[in-house]
Amino acid sequence: MSAGFHRRAGALWCDGVPLARLARDHGTPAWVYSQSVLETRWKTFAAALADLDPTICYALKANSNQAVIRTFANLGAGADIVSIGEFARARAAGVPAKKIVFAGVGKTPAEMAVALKAGILQFNVESEPELAALAQVAQSLGRTASVALRVNPDVDAKTHRKITTGKSENKFGIALAHAREMALASRRTKGIRIEALATHIGSQITDVTPYRAAFARVAGLAKDLRAEGVGLTRLDFGGGLGVVYRNETPPDLSAYAAAVRAAVKGTGFGLVLEPGRWMVADAGVLLARVVYVKHGGAKRFAILDAAMNDLIRPTLYEAWMAVEPVAKPRAGARRAYDIVGPVCESGDYIALGRDMPRLADGDLVAIRQAGAYGAVMSSTYNARPLAPELLVKGRNVAVVRERQTVEALIALDRPAPWQRR
Ligand SMILES: *Cc1c(COP(=O)(O)O)cnc(C)c1O
């Protein structure tokens, strides 16, 4: 049996299940994930870096469904979290606290306290006031926080401007020179122990050169600081590795691993990595139905029952995502479609001017590589309930998140007590 997404007699399947059957049984729109693809991605990544014995902390924000996290946790994953909500999700899915790194520019003292009491691996600290707050929280709890200073190496990751994080004008990280001062000044601060330097220069990175530059800068600073008596024991090189949505040529794993290896090998530093997108993008599709094909004045629109509230990447990042018919593609002339949703925004689209086999009302389509930054970014705009998430393993299908009901959505609100019911 073929694993993952593939065509059989022209129709699109996930593992041993036709996507058309999933649509019939569970409705659309729906997210469909392949457990075998998730596992293969994890194992492939881990194998490529095995000689460096990294702690691989899956970046939960890419897809934080419990079933997805659990798949990785069962393979030994740690977690990279950016909120205490993600902390709870990671713990609930079986990730040990000792393998959790806490990133993000705005951790609150309350969030710090929860993570500190649980004994997480490290706080990736992004500013001087954050370090001061962490020291204070730790002192008040009589604990010591393990800290990685997140360094901003000022390299251009050459990705979309909204997902680049390692330039000096981005809000993320601490400039190299400043990180050095902070590390030296905090050597004797009670409540914190600076154990690592971290960096994460962006997402959907398709060129290995910025990685090499960033890793070299961070490793260089770490060696200097160690020589000056800062007790650094490891480096955290973040995530960001790109995937193929269309015709990108991201570095293959061996090139990425070589860049990591070049900076770490022989230094004696341990290694933490935080891959997100690379682990999950390929493992998921968003399954949707064409409600109408509409011929506008100048254009042909395929209006789906999925929209920007489900999948916002095209709207937010101008992301290009493959859209494929689920049934055997129709023969004959292809057509150009604007593939849009029913949300009342001109920005509500999945693909523009997309050349496709002919579509008709009622057709099912699959939006591919939707496992990362898909369901997690959904909203209920236009009072559209959150779509369900399905996990497929061989011929088995599990609903790993129920479709939200309109009633449940409304029940989140309540009238003020002075309003008549
Ligand atoms: C988002 C993020 C990641 C994961 O990025 P991907 O591009 O999904 O691999 C890793 N580390 C940090 C600090 C992040 O913010």
The ligand as an SDF file (V2000), in Angstrom:
LIG
                    3D

 15 15  0  0  0  0  0  0  0  0999 V2000
    8.5190   29.4710   14.1340 C   0  0  0  0  0  0  0  0  0  0  0  0
    9.7580   29.0920   14.8540 C   0  0  0  0  0  0  0  0  0  0  0  0
   10.4080   27.8860   14.5530 C   0  0  0  0  0  0  0  0  0  0  0  0
    9.9630   26.9640   13.4500 C   0  0  0  0  0  0  0  0  0  0  0  0
   10.0880   27.5420   12.1980 O   0  0  0  0  0  0  0  0  0  0  0  0
    9.7960   26.6840   10.8790 P   0  0  0  0  0  0  0  0  0  0  0  0
   10.0380   27.6140    9.7830 O   0  0  0  0  0  0  0  0  0  0  0  0
    8.3840   26.2490   10.9600 O   0  0  0  0  0  0  0  0  0  0  0  0
   10.7440   25.5330   10.9050 O   0  0  0  0  0  0  0  0  0  0  0  0
   11.5290   27.5720   15.2740 C   0  0  0  0  0  0  0  0  0  0  0  0
   11.9940   28.3810   16.2620 N   0  0  0  0  0  0  0  0  0  0  0  0
   11.3870   29.5380   16.5630 C   0  0  0  0  0  0  0  0  0  0  0  0
   11.9540   30.3850   17.6460 C   0  0  0  0  0  0  0  0  0  0  0  0
   10.2500   29.9300   15.8840 C   0  0  0  0  0  0  0  0  0  0  0  0
    9.6590   31.0860   16.1930 O   0  0  0  0  0  0  0  0  0  0  0  0
  1  2  1  0
  2  3  1  0
  2 14  2  0
  3  4  1  0
  3 10  2  0
  4  5  1  0
  5  6  1  0
  6  7  2  0
  6  8  1  0
  6  9  1  0
 10 11  1  0
 11 12  2  0
 12 13  1  0
 12 14  1  0
 14 15  1  0
M  END
$$$$
